[in-house]
Amino acid sequence: PGWGITPVEDLIAFYTPTPAVCWAMRGSPILGQQNLERAEFTGKPLWIVESPLEYLKARGRGVAIIDWKANLSLIFGGIRSIRCDDIKTARRLSAFWKGHPEILVRSQKTQGRAA
């Protein structure tokens, strides 16, 4: 505490060619719990990245879903809107929610809302 050291959230293992297939030592369903809590508190859109590798590239900003079988409605229940950088993740998320929270997509090729 006070030393600028971030506590270890979890230990995640993945194979770089397929970073969306991963395993969590502690069984956390997401990476970035502190970012989830911040988005719930501020009401700002929660950034969800495609994989733990993208989470690392984003320097720990946003959230990566580790366990897509977890109760995502419960985990993200306080979130008003979600921002994704790719349509694949947005479509996967929209399969869980029908219009709430709002899912915004911003990528190099596509901008708009997930259908």
Protein Blocks (a to p, Z undefined) as FASTA:
>chain_A
ZZlpacdfbdcdddfklmmbccdfklpabghklmmmmmmmnopacdddfblklmmmnnop
ajddfblmbcfklmmmmpmbdcdfbfklmmmmmmmpghiacdddddfkbgcddZZ
